[in-house]
Amino acid sequence: MNGLALLIPVALFLGLGGLGVFFWTLRSGQYDDLDGAAVRILLDDDDDDA
């Protein structure tokens, strides 16, 4: 029972911390361009004109 008294607040703190980080990434625009990286890998940028 003493273990639960410690683990429950720790779990709540970690869950709220993760949720806070998720909302921070949403606000900072981390998920605005989801298809950009998928398309960028297909582009051929050979600038080596030797």
mmCIF file of the N, C-alpha and C atoms, coordinates in Angstrom:
data_MODEL
# 
_entry.id   MODEL 
# 
loop_
_atom_site.group_PDB 
_atom_site.id 
_atom_site.type_symbol 
_atom_site.label_atom_id 
_atom_site.label_alt_id 
_atom_site.label_comp_id 
_atom_site.label_asym_id 
_atom_site.label_entity_id 
_atom_site.label_seq_id 
_atom_site.pdbx_PDB_ins_code 
_atom_site.Cartn_x 
_atom_site.Cartn_y 
_atom_site.Cartn_z 
_atom_site.occupancy 
_atom_site.B_iso_or_equiv 
_atom_site.pdbx_formal_charge 
_atom_site.auth_seq_id 
_atom_site.auth_comp_id 
_atom_site.auth_asym_id 
_atom_site.auth_atom_id 
_atom_site.pdbx_PDB_model_num 
ATOM 1   N N  . MET A 1 1  ? 0.818  -1.192 0.000   1.00 0.00 ? 1  MET A N  1 
ATOM 2   C CA . MET A 1 1  ? 0.000  0.000  0.000   1.00 0.00 ? 1  MET A CA 1 
ATOM 3   C C  . MET A 1 1  ? 0.864  1.259  0.000   1.00 0.00 ? 1  MET A C  1 
ATOM 4   N N  . ASN A 1 2  ? 2.006  1.220  0.664   1.00 0.00 ? 2  ASN A N  1 
ATOM 5   C CA . ASN A 1 2  ? 2.891  2.379  0.684   1.00 0.00 ? 2  ASN A CA 1 
ATOM 6   C C  . ASN A 1 2  ? 3.481  2.649  -0.702  1.00 0.00 ? 2  ASN A C  1 
ATOM 7   N N  . GLY A 1 3  ? 3.673  1.571  -1.453  1.00 0.00 ? 3  GLY A N  1 
ATOM 8   C CA . GLY A 1 3  ? 4.195  1.734  -2.812  1.00 0.00 ? 3  GLY A CA 1 
ATOM 9   C C  . GLY A 1 3  ? 3.221  2.462  -3.720  1.00 0.00 ? 3  GLY A C  1 
ATOM 10  N N  . LEU A 1 4  ? 1.934  2.169  -3.551  1.00 0.00 ? 4  LEU A N  1 
ATOM 11  C CA . LEU A 1 4  ? 0.914  2.841  -4.358  1.00 0.00 ? 4  LEU A CA 1 
ATOM 12  C C  . LEU A 1 4  ? 0.821  4.321  -4.031  1.00 0.00 ? 4  LEU A C  1 
ATOM 13  N N  . ALA A 1 5  ? 1.049  4.658  -2.780  1.00 0.00 ? 5  ALA A N  1 
ATOM 14  C CA . ALA A 1 5  ? 0.997  6.070  -2.386  1.00 0.00 ? 5  ALA A CA 1 
ATOM 15  C C  . ALA A 1 5  ? 2.102  6.865  -3.073  1.00 0.00 ? 5  ALA A C  1 
ATOM 16  N N  . LEU A 1 6  ? 3.156  6.211  -3.478  1.00 0.00 ? 6  LEU A N  1 
ATOM 17  C CA . LEU A 1 6  ? 4.243  6.881  -4.191  1.00 0.00 ? 6  LEU A CA 1 
ATOM 18  C C  . LEU A 1 6  ? 4.063  6.779  -5.704  1.00 0.00 ? 6  LEU A C  1 
ATOM 19  N N  . LEU A 1 7  ? 3.646  5.616  -6.181  1.00 0.00 ? 7  LEU A N  1 
ATOM 20  C CA . LEU A 1 7  ? 3.582  5.387  -7.625  1.00 0.00 ? 7  LEU A CA 1 
ATOM 21  C C  . LEU A 1 7  ? 2.450  6.140  -8.311  1.00 0.00 ? 7  LEU A C  1 
ATOM 22  N N  . ILE A 1 8  ? 1.322  6.301  -7.658  1.00 0.00 ? 8  ILE A N  1 
ATOM 23  C CA . ILE A 1 8  ? 0.196  6.988  -8.285  1.00 0.00 ? 8  ILE A CA 1 
ATOM 24  C C  . ILE A 1 8  ? 0.511  8.460  -8.549  1.00 0.00 ? 8  ILE A C  1 
ATOM 25  N N  . PRO A 1 9  ? 1.054  9.225  -7.599  1.00 0.00 ? 9  PRO A N  1 
ATOM 26  C CA . PRO A 1 9  ? 1.414  10.614 -7.922  1.00 0.00 ? 9  PRO A CA 1 
ATOM 27  C C  . PRO A 1 9  ? 2.524  10.723 -8.970  1.00 0.00 ? 9  PRO A C  1 
ATOM 28  N N  . VAL A 1 10 ? 3.469  9.789  -8.939  1.00 0.00 ? 10 VAL A N  1 
ATOM 29  C CA . VAL A 1 10 ? 4.538  9.808  -9.941  1.00 0.00 ? 10 VAL A CA 1 
ATOM 30  C C  . VAL A 1 10 ? 3.955  9.554  -11.330 1.00 0.00 ? 10 VAL A C  1 
ATOM 31  N N  . ALA A 1 11 ? 3.035  8.590  -11.446 1.00 0.00 ? 11 ALA A N  1 
ATOM 32  C CA . ALA A 1 11 ? 2.404  8.298  -12.735 1.00 0.00 ? 11 ALA A CA 1 
ATOM 33  C C  . ALA A 1 11 ? 1.577  9.480  -13.224 1.00 0.00 ? 11 ALA A C  1 
ATOM 34  N N  . LEU A 1 12 ? 0.858  10.126 -12.330 1.00 0.00 ? 12 LEU A N  1 
ATOM 35  C CA . LEU A 1 12 ? 0.071  11.297 -12.719 1.00 0.00 ? 12 LEU A CA 1 
ATOM 36  C C  . LEU A 1 12 ? 0.974  12.439 -13.166 1.00 0.00 ? 12 LEU A C  1 
ATOM 37  N N  . PHE A 1 13 ? 2.073  12.650 -12.454 1.00 0.00 ? 13 PHE A N  1 
ATOM 38  C CA . PHE A 1 13 ? 3.008  13.707 -12.824 1.00 0.00 ? 13 PHE A CA 1 
ATOM 39  C C  . PHE A 1 13 ? 3.627  13.444 -14.197 1.00 0.00 ? 13 PHE A C  1 
ATOM 40  N N  . LEU A 1 14 ? 4.045  12.204 -14.450 1.00 0.00 ? 14 LEU A N  1 
ATOM 41  C CA . LEU A 1 14 ? 4.640  11.874 -15.747 1.00 0.00 ? 14 LEU A CA 1 
ATOM 42  C C  . LEU A 1 14 ? 3.608  11.984 -16.876 1.00 0.00 ? 14 LEU A C  1 
ATOM 43  N N  . GLY A 1 15 ? 2.379  11.556 -16.615 1.00 0.00 ? 15 GLY A N  1 
ATOM 44  C CA . GLY A 1 15 ? 1.333  11.658 -17.631 1.00 0.00 ? 15 GLY A CA 1 
ATOM 45  C C  . GLY A 1 15 ? 1.007  13.101 -17.967 1.00 0.00 ? 15 GLY A C  1 
ATOM 46  N N  . LEU A 1 16 ? 0.879  13.937 -16.948 1.00 0.00 ? 16 LEU A N  1 
ATOM 47  C CA . LEU A 1 16 ? 0.610  15.358 -17.194 1.00 0.00 ? 16 LEU A CA 1 
ATOM 48  C C  . LEU A 1 16 ? 1.799  16.046 -17.848 1.00 0.00 ? 16 LEU A C  1 
ATOM 49  N N  . GLY A 1 17 ? 2.999  15.628 -17.491 1.00 0.00 ? 17 GLY A N  1 
ATOM 50  C CA . GLY A 1 17 ? 4.192  16.184 -18.139 1.00 0.00 ? 17 GLY A CA 1 
ATOM 51  C C  . GLY A 1 17 ? 4.246  15.829 -19.619 1.00 0.00 ? 17 GLY A C  1 
ATOM 52  N N  . GLY A 1 18 ? 3.939  14.576 -19.944 1.00 0.00 ? 18 GLY A N  1 
ATOM 53  C CA . GLY A 1 18 ? 3.897  14.163 -21.351 1.00 0.00 ? 18 GLY A CA 1 
ATOM 54  C C  . GLY A 1 18 ? 2.820  14.885 -22.131 1.00 0.00 ? 18 GLY A C  1 
ATOM 55  N N  . LEU A 1 19 ? 1.674  15.081 -21.518 1.00 0.00 ? 19 LEU A N  1 
ATOM 56  C CA . LEU A 1 19 ? 0.591  15.817 -22.164 1.00 0.00 ? 19 LEU A CA 1 
ATOM 57  C C  . LEU A 1 19 ? 0.979  17.276 -22.386 1.00 0.00 ? 19 LEU A C  1 
ATOM 58  N N  . GLY A 1 20 ? 1.662  17.851 -21.413 1.00 0.00 ? 20 GLY A N  1 
ATOM 59  C CA . GLY A 1 20 ? 2.128  19.225 -21.559 1.00 0.00 ? 20 GLY A CA 1 
ATOM 60  C C  . GLY A 1 20 ? 3.132  19.373 -22.678 1.00 0.00 ? 20 GLY A C  1 
ATOM 61  N N  . VAL A 1 21 ? 4.048  18.419 -22.794 1.00 0.00 ? 21 VAL A N  1 
ATOM 62  C CA . VAL A 1 21 ? 5.035  18.458 -23.883 1.00 0.00 ? 21 VAL A CA 1 
ATOM 63  C C  . VAL A 1 21 ? 4.346  18.291 -25.227 1.00 0.00 ? 21 VAL A C  1 
ATOM 64  N N  . PHE A 1 22 ? 3.342  17.424 -25.295 1.00 0.00 ? 22 PHE A N  1 
ATOM 65  C CA . PHE A 1 22 ? 2.599  17.240 -26.539 1.00 0.00 ? 22 PHE A CA 1 
ATOM 66  C C  . PHE A 1 22 ? 1.903  18.525 -26.966 1.00 0.00 ? 22 PHE A C  1 
ATOM 67  N N  . PHE A 1 23 ? 1.248  19.202 -26.032 1.00 0.00 ? 23 PHE A N  1 
ATOM 68  C CA . PHE A 1 23 ? 0.585  20.465 -26.371 1.00 0.00 ? 23 PHE A CA 1 
ATOM 69  C C  . PHE A 1 23 ? 1.597  21.547 -26.734 1.00 0.00 ? 23 PHE A C  1 
ATOM 70  N N  . TRP A 1 24 ? 2.772  21.521 -26.123 1.00 0.00 ? 24 TRP A N  1 
ATOM 71  C CA . TRP A 1 24 ? 3.827  22.476 -26.467 1.00 0.00 ? 24 TRP A CA 1 
ATOM 72  C C  . TRP A 1 24 ? 4.301  22.254 -27.905 1.00 0.00 ? 24 TRP A C  1 
ATOM 73  N N  . THR A 1 25 ? 4.464  20.984 -28.311 1.00 0.00 ? 25 THR A N  1 
ATOM 74  C CA . THR A 1 25 ? 4.877  20.711 -29.685 1.00 0.00 ? 25 THR A CA 1 
ATOM 75  C C  . THR A 1 25 ? 3.791  21.098 -30.682 1.00 0.00 ? 25 THR A C  1 
ATOM 76  N N  . LEU A 1 26 ? 2.526  20.926 -30.302 1.00 0.00 ? 26 LEU A N  1 
ATOM 77  C CA . LEU A 1 26 ? 1.440  21.372 -31.180 1.00 0.00 ? 26 LEU A CA 1 
ATOM 78  C C  . LEU A 1 26 ? 1.484  22.884 -31.378 1.00 0.00 ? 26 LEU A C  1 
ATOM 79  N N  . ARG A 1 27 ? 1.693  23.620 -30.291 1.00 0.00 ? 27 ARG A N  1 
ATOM 80  C CA . ARG A 1 27 ? 1.704  25.084 -30.343 1.00 0.00 ? 27 ARG A CA 1 
ATOM 81  C C  . ARG A 1 27 ? 2.915  25.612 -31.117 1.00 0.00 ? 27 ARG A C  1 
ATOM 82  N N  . SER A 1 28 ? 4.024  24.884 -31.075 1.00 0.00 ? 28 SER A N  1 
ATOM 83  C CA . SER A 1 28 ? 5.227  25.371 -31.757 1.00 0.00 ? 28 SER A CA 1 
ATOM 84  C C  . SER A 1 28 ? 5.281  24.951 -33.224 1.00 0.00 ? 28 SER A C  1 
ATOM 85  N N  . GLY A 1 29 ? 4.290  24.200 -33.702 1.00 0.00 ? 29 GLY A N  1 
ATOM 86  C CA . GLY A 1 29 ? 4.213  23.881 -35.127 1.00 0.00 ? 29 GLY A CA 1 
ATOM 87  C C  . GLY A 1 29 ? 5.032  22.680 -35.557 1.00 0.00 ? 29 GLY A C  1 
ATOM 88  N N  . GLN A 1 30 ? 5.272  21.736 -34.684 1.00 0.00 ? 30 GLN A N  1 
ATOM 89  C CA . GLN A 1 30 ? 6.066  20.565 -35.036 1.00 0.00 ? 30 GLN A CA 1 
ATOM 90  C C  . GLN A 1 30 ? 5.352  19.652 -36.027 1.00 0.00 ? 30 GLN A C  1 
ATOM 91  N N  . TYR A 1 31 ? 4.038  19.683 -36.059 1.00 0.00 ? 31 TYR A N  1 
ATOM 92  C CA . TYR A 1 31 ? 3.264  18.757 -36.882 1.00 0.00 ? 31 TYR A CA 1 
ATOM 93  C C  . TYR A 1 31 ? 2.597  19.447 -38.065 1.00 0.00 ? 31 TYR A C  1 
ATOM 94  N N  . ASP A 1 32 ? 3.091  20.597 -38.481 1.00 0.00 ? 32 ASP A N  1 
ATOM 95  C CA . ASP A 1 32 ? 2.456  21.336 -39.563 1.00 0.00 ? 32 ASP A CA 1 
ATOM 96  C C  . ASP A 1 32 ? 2.677  20.684 -40.928 1.00 0.00 ? 32 ASP A C  1 
ATOM 97  N N  . ASP A 1 33 ? 3.862  20.164 -41.184 1.00 0.00 ? 33 ASP A N  1 
ATOM 98  C CA . ASP A 1 33 ? 4.193  19.613 -42.496 1.00 0.00 ? 33 ASP A CA 1 
ATOM 99  C C  . ASP A 1 33 ? 4.481  18.126 -42.357 1.00 0.00 ? 33 ASP A C  1 
ATOM 100 N N  . LEU A 1 34 ? 3.430  17.318 -42.380 1.00 0.00 ? 34 LEU A N  1 
ATOM 101 C CA . LEU A 1 34 ? 3.615  15.883 -42.190 1.00 0.00 ? 34 LEU A CA 1 
ATOM 102 C C  . LEU A 1 34 ? 4.113  15.181 -43.451 1.00 0.00 ? 34 LEU A C  1 
ATOM 103 N N  . ASP A 1 35 ? 3.805  15.721 -44.637 1.00 0.00 ? 35 ASP A N  1 
ATOM 104 C CA . ASP A 1 35 ? 4.196  15.071 -45.877 1.00 0.00 ? 35 ASP A CA 1 
ATOM 105 C C  . ASP A 1 35 ? 5.510  15.593 -46.429 1.00 0.00 ? 35 ASP A C  1 
ATOM 106 N N  . GLY A 1 36 ? 6.054  16.639 -45.864 1.00 0.00 ? 36 GLY A N  1 
ATOM 107 C CA . GLY A 1 36 ? 7.270  17.238 -46.393 1.00 0.00 ? 36 GLY A CA 1 
ATOM 108 C C  . GLY A 1 36 ? 8.464  16.309 -46.369 1.00 0.00 ? 36 GLY A C  1 
ATOM 109 N N  . ALA A 1 37 ? 8.689  15.622 -45.272 1.00 0.00 ? 37 ALA A N  1 
ATOM 110 C CA . ALA A 1 37 ? 9.839  14.718 -45.172 1.00 0.00 ? 37 ALA A CA 1 
ATOM 111 C C  . ALA A 1 37 ? 9.672  13.527 -46.112 1.00 0.00 ? 37 ALA A C  1 
ATOM 112 N N  . ALA A 1 38 ? 8.445  13.066 -46.297 1.00 0.00 ? 38 ALA A N  1 
ATOM 113 C CA . ALA A 1 38 ? 8.211  11.931 -47.184 1.00 0.00 ? 38 ALA A CA 1 
ATOM 114 C C  . ALA A 1 38 ? 8.482  12.306 -48.638 1.00 0.00 ? 38 ALA A C  1 
ATOM 115 N N  . VAL A 1 39 ? 8.188  13.536 -49.016 1.00 0.00 ? 39 VAL A N  1 
ATOM 116 C CA . VAL A 1 39 ? 8.420  13.970 -50.393 1.00 0.00 ? 39 VAL A CA 1 
ATOM 117 C C  . VAL A 1 39 ? 9.878  14.365 -50.585 1.00 0.00 ? 39 VAL A C  1 
ATOM 118 N N  . ARG A 1 40 ? 10.491 14.967 -49.569 1.00 0.00 ? 40 ARG A N  1 
ATOM 119 C CA . ARG A 1 40 ? 11.874 15.414 -49.683 1.00 0.00 ? 40 ARG A CA 1 
ATOM 120 C C  . ARG A 1 40 ? 12.848 14.281 -49.926 1.00 0.00 ? 40 ARG A C  1 
ATOM 121 N N  . ILE A 1 41 ? 12.539 13.077 -49.442 1.00 0.00 ? 41 ILE A N  1 
ATOM 122 C CA . ILE A 1 41 ? 13.446 11.955 -49.634 1.00 0.00 ? 41 ILE A CA 1 
ATOM 123 C C  . ILE A 1 41 ? 13.469 11.520 -51.102 1.00 0.00 ? 41 ILE A C  1 
ATOM 124 N N  . LEU A 1 42 ? 12.406 11.844 -51.839 1.00 0.00 ? 42 LEU A N  1 
ATOM 125 C CA . LEU A 1 42 ? 12.316 11.437 -53.237 1.00 0.00 ? 42 LEU A CA 1 
ATOM 126 C C  . LEU A 1 42 ? 12.973 12.435 -54.187 1.00 0.00 ? 42 LEU A C  1 
ATOM 127 N N  . LEU A 1 43 ? 13.249 13.640 -53.727 1.00 0.00 ? 43 LEU A N  1 
ATOM 128 C CA . LEU A 1 43 ? 13.846 14.649 -54.587 1.00 0.00 ? 43 LEU A CA 1 
ATOM 129 C C  . LEU A 1 43 ? 15.318 14.339 -54.831 1.00 0.00 ? 43 LEU A C  1 
ATOM 130 N N  . ASP A 1 44 ? 15.741 14.562 -56.055 1.00 0.00 ? 44 ASP A N  1 
ATOM 131 C CA . ASP A 1 44 ? 17.124 14.299 -56.418 1.00 0.00 ? 44 ASP A CA 1 
ATOM 132 C C  . ASP A 1 44 ? 17.863 15.623 -56.472 1.00 0.00 ? 44 ASP A C  1 
ATOM 133 N N  . ASP A 1 45 ? 18.661 15.907 -55.471 1.00 0.00 ? 45 ASP A N  1 
ATOM 134 C CA . ASP A 1 45 ? 19.397 17.147 -55.386 1.00 0.00 ? 45 ASP A CA 1 
ATOM 135 C C  . ASP A 1 45 ? 20.883 16.916 -55.616 1.00 0.00 ? 45 ASP A C  1 
ATOM 136 N N  . ASP A 1 46 ? 21.219 16.467 -56.807 1.00 0.00 ? 46 ASP A N  1 
ATOM 137 C CA . ASP A 1 46 ? 22.624 16.260 -57.142 1.00 0.00 ? 46 ASP A CA 1 
ATOM 138 C C  . ASP A 1 46 ? 23.220 17.579 -57.597 1.00 0.00 ? 46 ASP A C  1 
ATOM 139 N N  . ASP A 1 47 ? 23.927 18.231 -56.705 1.00 0.00 ? 47 ASP A N  1 
ATOM 140 C CA . ASP A 1 47 ? 24.588 19.496 -57.028 1.00 0.00 ? 47 ASP A CA 1 
ATOM 141 C C  . ASP A 1 47 ? 26.064 19.276 -57.377 1.00 0.00 ? 47 ASP A C  1 
ATOM 142 N N  . ASP A 1 48 ? 26.461 18.045 -57.595 1.00 0.00 ? 48 ASP A N  1 
ATOM 143 C CA . ASP A 1 48 ? 27.853 17.722 -57.918 1.00 0.00 ? 48 ASP A CA 1 
ATOM 144 C C  . ASP A 1 48 ? 28.019 17.700 -59.441 1.00 0.00 ? 48 ASP A C  1 
ATOM 145 N N  . ASP A 1 49 ? 28.129 18.886 -60.054 1.00 0.00 ? 49 ASP A N  1 
ATOM 146 C CA . ASP A 1 49 ? 28.306 18.970 -61.502 1.00 0.00 ? 49 ASP A CA 1 
ATOM 147 C C  . ASP A 1 49 ? 29.799 18.948 -61.831 1.00 0.00 ? 49 ASP A C  1 
ATOM 148 N N  . ALA A 1 50 ? 30.409 17.784 -61.723 1.00 0.00 ? 50 ALA A N  1 
ATOM 149 C CA . ALA A 1 50 ? 31.859 17.684 -61.936 1.00 0.00 ? 50 ALA A CA 1 
ATOM 150 C C  . ALA A 1 50 ? 32.189 17.228 -63.321 1.00 0.00 ? 50 ALA A C  1 
# 
